[in-house]
Amino acid sequence: MKSDIQIAKETKLIKAKDVGETVGIPRSEVIGFGRHMAKVPISLIDKENVDKSNLILVTAITPTKAGIGKTTVSIGLALGLNKIGKNAIVALREPSLGPVFGMKGGAAGGGYSQVLPMENINLHFTGDFHAITSAHNTISALLDNYMFRNQTGDKVVKQVLWKRVLDVNDRSLRYVVTGLGAGNGIPKEGGFDITAASELMAILCLAENEEDLRRRIENILLGYTHDGEAFTVKDLDVAGAITVLMKDAINPNLVQTTENTPAFVHGGPFANIAHGCNSVLATKMSMTYGDYVITEAGFGADLGAEKFFNIKCRKSGLSPKLTIIVATAQGLKMHGGTPEKDIKLEDIAGLKKGLDNLKKHLDNMDSFGQTVLVAFNKYATDTEEEIGIVRDFCKKNNVYFAVNEAFAKGSEGAIDLANEVVKAIENNPSKPLNFTYADEDSIEEKIEKIALKLYGARDVVFGEKAMKTLKKINGSPITKFPVCIAKTQYSFSADPKAYGVAKGFRFKINDIVINQGAEFIVAIAGEMMRMPGLPTDPQATRIDIENGEIHGLS
């Protein structure tokens, strides 16, 4: 089969204004970034249309090194729905340059199921990540300047919580010392997170409008003063300047699929260290113009889907009509104990054992009150017997099932999936969304309910650092925030090697991070790092350009 880049090159792209016009977006409102990328102003969001649209969440079984292809399924479903005459739009997250050049390459789908122009989306795109990085580090510079010039008085900052960010995978920046040298500030320990983990990224993805964006920026907790009082961006009196730096980033990005259908790609928080969903504004923009809107949540359903429901839906009022869990034979076999070198070979016993992982995710989605469809993402090595086993398993568990072949066939390969999605939505009236915990629960109770009910832990242990923060915020309005657990994506537990369904484990929370502007609490489990490192063989070694053509980016 042709490479992603070859397929992308052969696709005849149409102008962004033409893409928008296909779903009724006025040409005069489309703000072009070149010919094939654009931003659409948030003033076009229409609540009445949002309420009538059918929102579909795409999530997955626990990911493995074999890959799942969740984005390929999301884009493929949009292609399939349009193919059968429906008005469908896909809403996705933006790729981060760190993983693009580090672990996995591009994140714009694959094969005949891509969003385009792929090379631009995977690189600097419309500058949203740059805007967030600049805004975040401007806060850092202004805070350091404040501390340097206010070393005495009532509001001396004693403890700094705010790190810097960069959109790279660089383990050497996790812990640094700044301010060294005479006249260069106050020497202090600090560090870098990846831009996708910036609180400003979470704020961008949860803000309802520019006013809400500024309000949230003002509320960002930067540290504490000598008398224990919270010190925020509002105390620096710079929220207006930071909002200005993000004034364009707040508008969703419009691109197109390999079949020229609309796609909104906006915001990019990771699901293992942040809340893993594209922006509320892009989702609502898509729902303004699409009768069916497909969005995805990062990694497995224990991470992305849980945060989509308990954070994004809780805060925005959104509620999907259907949740799709993507599964692959190779992924299921790895969860069933098949050695990685053998996952392309038929292994019925390993596949059947791996279905336990899928069943746990199905049970979790049922706890949210969701109608579920399992999308089997087909690879060339999959056998009919393997597909039949998963199909029979879904029938036995009363969930919808369809095979997706959009990677190899485009919209033609997603017609069955699209038809099954329409049937699932039309045959199942919308039900109220059940949250895992109540706003009034304590932070400890919220974490425990997620860990025990959704992960399968026997108990939760809070480390000394986490307990210190919990005591500090006890009794404050912050305790009503939802929680965002940062943990490995490769297991229900905090142990990345615990494939399948981990049971009866102790779940340890080592640290608590207060995202007062984003309005959620980050609970860091295990050894989870908010600045990833590079692998032995980074993807960057395969990316090159020759005669203006990029290679190895997909």
C-alpha positions in Angstrom: 0.0 0.0 0.0 1.1 3.6 -0.6 2.6 5.6 2.3 0.6 8.2 4.1 2.7 10.9 2.5 2.1 9.5 -1.0 -1.6 9.4 -0.4 -1.6 12.9 1.0 0.3 14.1 -2.1 -2.2 12.5 -4.4 -5.2 14.1 -2.7 -6.5 17.1 -4.5 -7.0 19.6 -1.8 -9.6 22.3 -2.0 -9.4 25.8 -0.5 -10.3 26.1 3.2 -13.1 28.6 2.3 -14.6 25.9 0.0 -14.3 23.3 2.7 -16.2 25.5 5.1 -18.8 26.4 2.5 -19.8 22.7 2.1 -21.3 22.8 5.6 -22.6 26.4 5.5 -19.7 28.4 7.1 -19.7 31.8 5.4 -16.7 32.3 3.2 -16.2 35.8 4.6 -15.8 34.4 8.2 -13.1 31.9 7.3 -9.6 33.3 8.3 -7.1 31.7 6.0 -3.7 30.4 7.0 -2.5 29.8 3.5 -4.8 28.0 1.0 -5.8 24.9 2.9 -5.8 25.8 6.6 -8.0 28.4 8.4 -9.4 29.5 11.6 -13.1 30.1 12.2 -14.2 32.7 14.8 -16.0 31.4 17.9 -18.8 33.9 17.4 -20.3 31.5 14.8 -21.1 28.9 17.4 -24.9 28.4 17.6 -26.3 26.8 20.8 -29.5 25.7 19.1 -27.6 23.8 16.5 -25.2 22.3 19.1 -28.2 20.9 21.0 -29.6 19.2 17.9 -26.3 17.6 16.8 -25.3 14.0 17.4 -22.0 13.9 19.3 -20.0 10.6 19.0 -17.0 9.9 21.3 -14.2 7.6 20.0 -12.1 5.9 22.6 -10.2 2.6 22.8 -9.0 -0.4 24.6 -5.8 0.0 26.6 -3.1 0.9 24.0 -0.1 -1.3 23.3 3.0 -1.0 21.3 1.0 -2.5 18.4 -1.0 0.6 18.1 -4.8 1.0 18.0 -5.6 3.5 15.2 -8.1 5.6 17.1 -7.6 8.7 14.9 -7.9 6.6 11.8 -11.2 5.3 13.0 -12.5 8.8 13.9 -11.6 10.3 10.5 -12.9 7.1 8.8 -16.2 7.3 10.5 -16.7 10.9 9.3 -15.8 9.8 5.8 -18.3 6.9 6.0 -21.1 9.0 7.4 -20.7 11.5 4.6 -20.5 8.7 2.1 -24.0 7.4 3.2 -25.4 10.9 2.9 -25.0 12.3 6.4 -23.5 15.7 7.3 -20.6 14.7 9.5 -17.6 16.6 10.8 -14.6 15.2 12.8 -13.1 17.2 15.7 -9.6 16.2 16.8 -6.6 17.3 18.9 -3.5 19.0 17.4 -0.3 16.9 17.3 2.5 17.9 19.6 6.0 18.3 18.1 7.5 16.3 21.0 6.0 12.9 20.1 6.1 13.7 16.3 9.9 13.9 16.4 10.1 11.5 19.4 8.1 8.4 19.9 5.6 7.9 17.1 5.8 10.4 14.3 2.7 12.2 13.0 -0.8 12.2 14.5 -3.1 13.1 11.6 -4.6 9.6 10.9 -3.2 7.4 8.2 -3.7 5.7 4.9 -6.8 6.9 3.1 -8.2 8.2 6.4 -6.2 11.4 7.1 -6.7 15.0 7.9 -4.7 17.3 5.5 -2.4 19.1 4.9 -0.8 16.4 7.0 2.8 17.9 7.0 1.5 21.3 8.2 -0.8 19.9 10.9 2.0 17.7 12.2 4.5 20.6 12.3 3.8 24.3 13.3 0.2 24.3 12.0 -1.5 27.7 12.7 0.8 28.5 15.6 -1.5 27.5 18.5 1.2 25.5 20.4 3.7 28.4 19.8 1.1 30.8 21.3 0.6 28.7 24.3 4.3 28.2 24.8 5.0 31.9 24.5 2.1 32.8 26.8 3.1 30.3 29.4 6.8 31.4 29.5 5.8 35.0 29.5 4.0 34.3 32.8 7.2 32.7 34.0 9.3 35.7 33.1 6.9 38.1 34.7 6.7 36.1 37.8 10.5 35.9 38.1 10.7 39.7 37.5 8.1 40.3 40.2 10.1 38.1 42.7 13.4 39.8 41.8 11.9 43.3 42.4 9.8 42.4 45.4 12.1 40.7 47.8 10.6 42.5 50.8 7.1 43.6 51.7 3.6 42.0 52.2 3.5 39.8 49.1 6.9 38.2 48.8 6.5 34.9 46.9 8.0 32.1 49.0 6.9 28.9 47.0 6.7 28.8 43.2 4.5 26.1 41.6 4.7 27.4 38.0 7.2 25.7 35.6 8.2 26.6 32.1 7.2 24.6 29.0 8.5 23.6 25.6 7.0 21.5 22.9 9.8 19.0 22.8 10.6 15.7 24.5 13.6 16.6 26.7 14.2 14.8 29.9 17.2 17.0 30.8 14.9 19.9 31.4 12.6 18.2 33.9 14.6 19.8 36.8 16.7 22.9 36.3 18.0 25.9 38.4 17.3 29.4 37.1 18.6 32.8 38.1 22.2 31.9 38.5 24.8 34.8 38.2 24.9 38.2 39.7 21.9 40.4 38.7 20.2 37.6 36.9 17.3 37.1 39.3 16.8 34.9 42.3 18.4 31.5 42.1 15.7 28.8 42.5 14.9 25.3 41.4 12.5 24.9 38.5 11.8 22.8 35.5 10.0 22.3 32.2 6.8 20.5 31.3 5.9 19.7 27.7 3.5 22.3 26.2 0.7 19.8 26.0 0.8 19.6 29.8 0.6 23.4 30.3 -2.3 24.6 32.2 -2.9 27.2 29.5 -3.5 24.3 27.1 -6.1 22.9 29.4 -7.6 26.4 29.8 -7.7 26.9 26.0 -9.5 23.6 25.6 -12.1 24.2 28.3 -12.8 28.0 27.9 -16.2 28.9 26.6 -15.2 32.3 25.1 -12.6 35.0 25.3 -14.0 36.4 28.6 -13.9 33.0 30.2 -10.4 32.5 28.8 -9.2 35.7 30.6 -11.0 34.8 33.8 -9.4 31.4 33.9 -5.9 32.9 33.2 -6.4 35.3 36.1 -7.1 32.4 38.4 -3.9 30.4 37.6 -2.2 29.6 40.9 1.5 30.5 40.6 2.7 29.9 44.1 2.3 31.0 47.7 3.5 34.1 49.7 5.4 34.1 53.0 2.1 34.2 54.9 0.6 31.2 53.0 -1.7 33.2 50.7 -2.2 32.1 47.2 -0.4 34.1 44.5 -2.1 34.1 41.1 -1.7 35.7 37.6 -4.3 38.3 38.8 -1.7 39.4 41.4 0.7 40.1 38.6 -2.0 42.1 36.8 -1.0 40.6 33.4 -4.0 38.5 32.5 -4.9 40.9 29.7 -1.4 40.6 28.1 -1.5 36.8 28.3 -5.0 36.7 26.7 -3.7 38.9 23.9 -1.0 36.3 23.2 -3.8 33.7 22.9 -6.3 35.8 21.0 -6.0 33.9 17.8 -5.3 30.5 19.3 -8.8 30.4 20.8 -10.4 30.1 17.4 -10.7 26.5 16.1 -8.7 25.4 13.1 -10.5 24.2 9.9 -8.8 21.6 7.6 -10.0 18.7 5.5 -9.9 15.0 5.2 -8.5 12.9 2.3 -12.0 13.2 0.8 -12.3 17.0 1.3 -14.8 16.8 4.2 -14.4 19.3 7.0 -12.3 18.6 10.1 -11.7 20.9 13.1 -8.3 20.3 14.7 -7.8 22.3 17.8 -6.0 22.0 21.2 -3.7 19.2 22.2 -3.6 18.1 25.9 -2.2 14.6 26.4 -4.5 12.1 28.2 -1.8 10.5 30.3 -0.7 13.8 31.9 -3.6 16.1 31.1 -7.3 15.8 30.2 -6.8 14.5 26.7 -9.6 16.2 24.7 -9.7 18.7 21.9 -11.3 22.1 22.7 -14.8 22.6 23.8 -15.0 25.4 21.3 -14.0 23.2 18.3 -16.4 20.5 19.4 -19.3 23.1 19.6 -18.2 24.7 16.3 -18.4 21.2 14.7 -21.8 20.6 16.3 -23.0 24.0 14.9 -22.4 22.9 11.4 -22.5 19.0 11.5 -25.5 16.8 12.2 -23.0 14.1 13.3 -19.8 15.1 15.1 -17.0 12.6 15.8 -14.5 13.5 18.5 -11.9 11.5 20.3 -10.3 11.2 23.7 -6.7 10.2 24.1 -5.3 6.7 24.8 -7.6 4.1 26.4 -11.1 4.7 27.8 -9.8 4.5 31.4 -7.9 7.8 30.7 -9.4 9.8 27.8 -13.0 8.8 28.0 -13.1 9.1 31.8 -11.7 12.6 31.6 -14.0 13.4 28.6 -17.0 12.6 30.7 -15.9 13.7 34.2 -14.2 16.9 33.1 -15.1 18.1 29.6 -18.8 17.1 29.7 -19.3 18.1 33.3 -17.9 21.6 32.6 -19.4 22.2 29.1 -22.8 20.5 29.3 -21.9 18.2 26.3 -23.1 14.6 26.3 -22.3 12.1 23.5 -25.1 10.0 21.9 -22.7 7.1 21.4 -19.3 6.0 22.5 -17.1 3.9 20.2 -14.4 1.7 21.6 -11.7 0.9 19.1 -10.1 -2.5 19.3 -7.6 -4.4 17.2 -6.7 -8.1 17.1 -3.0 -7.3 17.7 -3.8 -5.1 20.7 -6.1 -7.7 22.2 -3.6 -10.5 21.7 -0.9 -8.5 23.5 -3.3 -8.0 26.4 -3.9 -11.8 26.2 -0.2 -12.6 26.6 0.8 -13.1 23.0 4.5 -12.2 22.6 4.9 -8.9 20.6 6.9 -10.7 17.9 3.9 -13.1 17.3 0.9 -10.7 17.3 0.6 -10.7 13.5 0.1 -14.4 13.6 -3.3 -16.0 14.5 -3.5 -16.8 18.2 -7.1 -17.5 19.2 -6.3 -18.3 22.8 -4.4 -15.0 23.3 -7.2 -13.1 21.5 -9.9 -14.6 23.7 -7.9 -13.8 26.9 -7.3 -10.3 25.7 -11.0 -9.7 25.5 -11.0 -9.3 29.3 -9.4 -5.9 28.7 -12.2 -4.9 26.3 -14.8 -6.2 28.7 -13.5 -4.0 31.5 -13.7 -0.9 29.3 -17.3 -1.9 28.3 -18.2 -2.1 31.9 -16.7 1.3 32.6 -18.6 2.9 29.8 -21.8 1.3 31.0 -21.2 3.0 34.4 -21.4 6.3 32.6 -24.7 5.2 31.0 -23.3 5.1 27.5 -24.5 3.2 24.5 -21.4 1.5 23.1 -20.2 0.3 19.7 -17.0 -1.6 19.2 -15.1 -0.7 16.1 -12.7 -3.4 15.0 -9.9 -1.6 13.2 -8.8 -4.2 10.6 -5.2 -4.9 9.7 -4.1 -6.9 6.7 -3.0 -9.8 8.9 -6.3 -10.2 10.7 -8.2 -13.5 10.0 -11.9 -13.9 9.6 -12.0 -16.2 12.6 -10.4 -13.6 14.8 -12.9 -11.0 13.6 -15.7 -13.4 14.2 -14.6 -14.1 17.8 -14.7 -10.3 18.6 -18.1 -9.9 16.8 -19.6 -12.8 18.8 -18.2 -11.4 22.0 -19.9 -8.1 21.4 -23.2 -9.7 20.5 -23.0 -11.7 23.8 -22.4 -8.5 25.7 -25.2 -6.6 23.9 -23.0 -3.9 22.3 -22.9 -2.9 18.6 -20.0 -4.0 16.4 -18.6 -3.0 13.1 -15.4 -3.5 11.1 -13.4 -0.4 10.0 -11.3 -0.6 6.9 -11.0 3.2 6.2 -7.2 3.1 6.4 -7.0 0.9 3.3 -10.3 1.9 1.5 -11.3 5.4 2.7 -15.0 6.0 3.0 -15.8 2.8 1.2 -14.2 0.9 4.1 -16.3 2.7 6.7 -19.8 2.3 5.3 -20.7 -0.6 7.5 -19.3 1.3 10.6 -21.3 4.4 9.6 -24.5 2.5 9.1 -24.1 0.8 12.5 -23.4 4.1 14.2 -26.6 5.6 12.8 -28.6 2.6 13.8 -27.2 2.7 17.3 -28.1 6.4 17.8 -31.5 6.1 16.3 -32.4 3.0 18.3 -31.2 4.2 21.6 -32.7 7.4 23.1 -30.3 9.7 24.8 -29.7 9.0 28.5 -28.4 11.3 31.2 -24.7 11.1 31.7 -23.6 9.5 34.9 -20.5 10.9 36.5 -18.1 8.8 38.6 -18.2 11.2 41.5 -20.1 14.3 42.7 -18.7 17.8 42.9 -19.2 17.7 46.6 -17.0 14.7 47.1 -13.6 15.4 48.6 -10.5 15.2 46.3 -9.5 11.9 48.0 -13.0 10.5 47.4 -13.0 11.5 43.8 -9.6 9.8 43.2 -10.6 6.7 45.1 -13.9 6.3 43.1 -12.0 6.5 39.8 -9.2 4.1 41.0 -11.5 1.6 42.6 -14.5 1.7 40.2 -12.8 2.2 36.9 -9.2 1.0 37.3 -9.9 -2.0 39.6 -7.5 -0.9 42.5 -8.0 -2.3 46.0 -7.1 1.0 47.6 -5.4 4.3 47.1 -2.3 5.5 49.0 -1.4 9.2 49.1 2.3 10.1 49.3 3.7 12.7 51.7 3.9 15.4 49.0 0.3 14.8 47.9 -1.0 14.8 51.5 0.7 18.1 52.2 -1.2 19.7 49.2 -4.5 18.1 50.2 -4.2 19.5 53.7 -3.5 23.0 52.3 -6.6 23.1 50.1 -9.0 21.2 52.5 -12.1 23.2 53.0 -11.5 25.6 50.1 -13.7 25.9 46.9 -10.9 24.1 45.0 -12.1 20.8 46.5 -15.1 21.0 44.2 -13.0 20.7 41.1 -13.0 17.5 39.1 -9.8 15.4 39.2 -7.4 14.6 36.3 -5.3 11.6 37.0 -1.9 11.5 35.4 -0.8 7.9 34.9 0.6 5.5 32.4 -1.6 4.8 29.3 -0.5 1.2 29.0 -2.3 -0.2 32.0 -5.4 0.3 34.3 -2.8 0.5 37.1 0.2 2.8 37.4 2.5 0.0 36.2 3.0 0.2 32.4 3.8 -3.5 32.3 0.6 -4.7 33.8 -1.3 -5.6 30.6 -4.7 -7.1 30.3 -6.8 -6.2 33.4 -4.8 -5.3 36.5 -6.6 -6.3 39.7 -6.3 -5.8 43.4 -3.4 -3.4 43.1 -2.4 -0.5 45.3 -2.7 2.8 43.5 -0.3 5.5 44.8 -0.7 9.2 44.3 2.7 10.9 44.6 1.8 14.5 44.0 -1.2 16.8 43.6 -1.1 19.8 41.2 -3.7 22.5 41.5 -4.8 23.8 38.1 -6.9 26.6 39.5 -7.4 28.3 36.1 -8.4 25.1 34.3 -10.5 24.2 37.3 -9.3 20.7 37.9 -6.9 18.9 40.2 -4.1 16.8 38.6 -3.2 13.7 40.7 0.1 12.2 39.6 0.3 8.5 40.0 3.4 6.4 40.0 6.4 7.8 38.2 4.5 9.7 35.6 6.5 12.5 34.1 5.0 15.7 32.6 8.0 16.2 30.4 8.6 13.0 28.2 12.0 11.8 27.2 13.2 10.6 23.8 13.6 6.9 23.0 16.8 5.2 21.9 15.8 5.6 18.2 13.8 8.9 17.9 11.4 9.3 15.0 13.5 12.4 14.1 16.2 10.1 12.7 13.7 9.1 9.9 12.4 12.6 9.1 14.1 14.4 6.2 13.5 16.8 3.3 14.7 16.4 -0.3 13.8 18.7 -3.1 11.1 20.3 -1.0 9.5 16.9 -0.2 9.2 15.8 3.5 9.9 12.1 4.3 9.2 10.1 7.4 6.8 12.5 9.1 3.7 10.2 9.1 
